[in-house]
Amino acid sequence: NIARYSGVYQAFIKVYVDGDTLLLWVEDRGAGFDVDKVIALGQYSGLAGIRERVTSLGGVFRIESRPGVGTDVAVEIPLHSEWG
């Protein structure tokens, strides 16, 4: 999605574990967009799918974006001992 929508060919992706939480951070300095407008227009299906998967795992999904500045996505998913 970054390559498809942001107009950039690079992004910063960080995945790590902090205690009992898996954290994912994705950042691009591409086209960006108005999050509220995209949601209101129903153009949010890809990100909505990610949010749905994350929340189904008991996690938190956050997105910040501004036109001309880029987009940051943060995901936090709790790790449970029954997962191994």
N, C-alpha and C positions, 0 to 999 in steps of 0.2 A: 504494500500500500504506500510506503514511503516513496519508492521510485515512481509509482503510478501517479500519485497526487501532489507530492510536495515540489516536484521539479528539481530535486537534488539527487545526486547519486551516492551520497554518503549520509550516514546517520550514526549517532552514538548510541550503543546499546550496552547496558550493564545489567547483569543477572547475578545475584548473590543471595546468600542465606544469612539472616541476622536472627540468631536465637532460633525460635520456632516459626519464622516467617520467611517465605521466599519473596524476594523483591525483584522487580523488573522495571527498568527505567529506559525509555526510548526517547531520543531527542533529535530533532532535525531543525535546520535553519532554512527551511524551504518557504513555500508560498504561504503556509498558514491559512487559517480560516476563522470565521466567526462561529464559535461552537453553538451558541444559542440559536443563531439563524439556521444553521445546518440541521439542528435537532427539530426546530419549528417547521422546516420545510420537508421533514421526513427523509433527508439525505444522509441518514446516520446509520444505515443498516450494518455496514462492516464493523464500525466501532460499537454499535449496540450489541452485536453478536459477541464481541470480545467481552464487553461489560457483563452480558448475561452469563457467559461461561465462568468468569471470575467470581461473580456474586454467587453462582451455584456452588462454588467451592468454599464459600464463606469469606471471600476476599473483598478487596476494595479496589476500585478502578477510578482513576482521576485523569482528566485530560485538560490541558491548557493550550490554547492556540490563539495566535493573533495574525491577521493578514499581513503579509510582508515580513514577519518576524520568525515564524516557525511554529512547531508543535512539540509539546512534551507530554508523554503518556507515562503514568506511574501505576504499577500493579503491585498489590500486596496480597499474598495467599498464605494462609496459615498451613503449616506442615503438621500433619497428624501422625502419631506413632504407628497407626495401622497401615500407613503407606510404605512402611519399610524403614 
